[in-house]
Amino acid sequence: MNILYIGAGFVGACSAAVSANSGHRTLVFDIDKNKIDRLGSGDRDTVESCLFEDGLGDLLVRHKELIRFTTDYKEVEEFLDTCDAVFMCLPTPEIGETGESDLSFYVKAAEQLAAALGKRNNGTQEKYLVIVNKSTVPVNMVDRTQEILDAHGVENVGVVSNPEFLVEGKAIQGSLKPDRVVVGAYTEKDFLVMRAVYQRFYDSPSVEYIEVNPKEAAAGKLLANFALFNKLALCFDVIGRTCEAFTDVQFEAVRKILTTDPRIGNWGMYDSLYAGGSCFIKDARSLSHQLQTIGMDATLVSETYLANKRQLETFIGRAKKDAGFDWAGKTVAILGVAFKRDTNDIRNSPAIDVVNFCMEQGVRHIHLFDPAAKPMMQNLFPENQQLRYVDSEVAALVGADVVVVATDWPQFRGLADVFLAGKAHPLLMDGRRMLQHRYGDLQKSGFSIIAVGSPFLKAAKAAKASEAFEA
């Protein structure tokens, strides 16, 4: 089949790579020339410098004969003559903190596409194709997409919803071996096209292939993300907070009790300083906005968002509340700026709020380290006299008065030995419980620890906090 992707972000690039892997001739369009050049470079390292997704570079290199990246819309117009499906993979960010989705990118792309579709096949529009909403959009977006097509006199097309349920950092693995594929369409003709697109999964006994209508598919995406977000917020705001409130109640022990109940399960049962990323926050607020707009109550949805926001504020505030720490004039080491491990995505990363807080408090220096997301963070916070990027977690610790672990990169688990070997005793703020297996050793050696899911762990002996950490 011939498949067009509009948008080369995380969703578009990964989905297009899997389409090429399925044997489809694939064209990917985006207006970002730098991104398009890197994704189409044919070099794995260059691809990963753009989108750090395990396996993406390998797929794009392996199937470079089947996939092409372009910024030239003339190529798109020519491709439409033989195209079978157009996947819309545009960003739909939240407008401020209103919950309303900014659909300007989507609408602009849809308008441009509709104008081109009306001219295909020398104006006869004889080739049938489907427009597939891959972006996370409002439940009623299928109607608006159809209105745009109708306004441009587009004929012989169907509008389909095919939401993605990928996990960043495991997007390629999840695309090649999905647990489910959800296709929303109104006609059997559209379902037939999508079955051909996803033939390898439609015929697979291990994949749940679900066919519903487009609005059900869009609602299912929003509700799935809310359910997951709600579980994280429950863990942070209730389970973790309970463990913080009582001595001799270890989070990992309580977690084991809960997760061995199959009704509860273990997904999301990890305490953290914040649930970031591009989906959960935006989609929960979008769901709340859509429900309230039509007069429905959305209290629980809104409270989930507030619980997550409260978690980060509470964590940062514990430095002063529990340890009496004054941030002014101090040196802060922030370990991890990606919103989670195995990605270079910093959207809604807790590190962003931590950096902004530190600047507001007048800290002297901020040392930032992340093994993958440094370039993305530099676009947001350029290096200056106050803020410096370093090349290792150990380098970040030099001179630090407080160390904030903000991302769950596995390599951070080994830092306890580095701390114990040094002379200084900075305040340790573990926002991911990466050092929980060594809290006792660290506390005995003079470190005070603030960790999500634990009461304040005050140093067992006096420490010379004024001594600088040495490399």
C-alpha positions, 0 to 999 in steps of 0.5 A: 500500500501507499501511505502518507504521514503528515507530521514527523514527531514521535507518533508519526516517525515511529508509525511510519517506520513500522509501516515501512517495516510492514512493506508499505511504500511510505512518505512522511511530510513535515515542515521542520527541515532539520528534523526531516533531514535527520530522520531521512539521513540513513544514519542511526546515530543521526536519527537518534539525535532527533528522536531517541527511540530504541529501534527507530534508527535501525528500522529507518536505515533497514527500510530506507528504500520504502520510506522517504521524508520530505518538506516538499508539498509537491511530493505530497500532491503527487503521492496522493494520486496513488495513496491509500491512507493519510495518517494525520500525526499533528501536535494538539497541545493544550491552550494554556491550562484551559484544557482546550486543545490547540487544533490550529496545527491539525486544521491548517494541515487538514485544509492544505490536504483537502485542497490537494485531495480535490485535485488528485487524479487530474481532478477526478478523485477516482482513487479512494483513500482514508484520512486517519486521525492518529493525533489525539483529538477531541471526541467529535473531531471526526465531524470537523475533519469531514466538514473541512473535506466537504468544504473543499469538495473532496470526494471518495474519501473516508475519515477514520480514527486510529489512536496510538497507545505507545509508551515513549522509550518503547514505541517501536517495540510497542508498534511491532508487537502491540497488545491492541490495534483500535480502528474507528470507522463508519463503513465497511469500506474504510475497515477494509482499507485499515485491515490492509494497512494492519494486515500483519496485526489483523491476522495475528492471534496475539493482537486484539484488533478492535473495530468501533466507530470513530468517536468511540476510538477517540474517547477510548484513547482519552479515557485510557490515558486518564485511567493510567494518569489517575493510577499514577496520581493515586500512587503519588497522592495516597499510597506514597503520601501514606508512606511518607506520613508514618515511620517504619512503613516502607513504600516497596513493602506496601507496594508488594502487598498491593501489586500481588492482588491481580485486581490492582496490578503493578502498572503505575505503582512507582512513586515519583515526583511528577508524571510528565510527558506529552499525553497524560496531563494534556489528555486529562485536561482535554477530557475535563474540558470536553465534559464540562463544555457539554455540562457534565461533571468532571471533578475526579478528572480535574482532581487527578491533574491537581494531585499530580501538580501537588506532588511536585510542589510538595516534593520541592517544598519538603526541602525547607519544611523538613530539612530547613534548607534555604535555596538562596545562594546554593549550588543545585545538581539536577540529575535527569531532564527527560520526563522519564528514562529511555527518551529525550522528550522533555515535555512536561518534565519535572526538571523544567519546574525544578529549574524555574523554582531554583532560579526564582529562589536565587540559587548560585549555580545549577548543574544539569545532566541527562544522558539523552535529553541535553540538546532539548533542554538547552533549547529551553534553558541555554547555558549561562553563568548560573546554569551549566550542563555537564557530561556525567552525573558525577560531574554534576555533583561537584560543589552541590549543596543539594542533589535532585534526582528527577529522572529514573535513568538506571545508571543513577542507582549506583550513585550511593557509592559515589556519595559515600566515597566523597567528603561532602554531604549534600541534601539528597532529594530522590524524586524517583526512589532510585537510591532507596536500596541504600537509604540506610547506608547513606543516612548512617554516613551523614546524609539527610534524604528527602524521598517520595514515599518516605518520611524525612530521613535525617542524617544519623550523624553530623556532616560537614555540609560546607565541604564541596563534593570532589570529582 
